[in-house]
């Protein structure tokens, strides 16, 4: 059994897929498996993945007969993992050769850590440097409440989603849910299980391009991206966030006293965002405007 599982969910990723796969397979740490889940791609993704799988026995490739959404696909590769450590990867981002090796060394040494991630470099669609990005999510406090509070006040692009995680802790979470930015909520839940460690080296290269999920501006399109069956439905993301964080608190392996502290902190956060929450609810309750007949 490999010590590390890398899970790569993909849908129509042919443009950057070769670069992404080469980036993973050239890691200096070689004791890993690569689990690829193809969400019914209609481009050359299947052909590319099968060719790589024929040439490298560490690769496991599977394909869905229909597009079941990004949340399902991310959860699928995590569920197929049997390794001590797990890392998500994408079909367009890149990693330095010692990305996994460096993270493994930290998790082997820091037994309280559940996630280890390097610093991020943002690159454009051509792989050119945009800027360095500071995640600032080195969460070392022994207090679960303090870790979650720091996380909520600092989280941005959520690049740490592609760090290395302790599989046992990840599989105790609710994983991704079928609504936008549920990856942010997932990592907030994971912060209740242990510390996050930032490696002070730029080993992760996140590609920003027009086809990336981060470029989807519409909440409705993002909802469909996470769950195709939810097309046209209001996501009520902010309200869902509040509910999911509270559910995470109740599930977390912490004392009753700590749960109460976390719940109160989440209540205060909700109060501070009350105007946004009310606006989202009112917007969802608005009746749809009928389409004007075409002349």
PyMOL commands that set and color helices and strands:
alter all, ss='L'
color gray80, all
select helices_A, chain A and resi 14-25+45-55+70-80+99-109+144-154+159-162+167-170+182-190+213-215+219-226+228-230+237-251+256-272+274-285
alter helices_A, ss='H'
color red, helices_A
select strands_A, chain A and resi 4-10+32-38+59-63+85-89+94-95+113-123+129-133+164-166+195-207
alter strands_A, ss='S'
color yellow, strands_A
deselect
rebuild
show_as cartoon
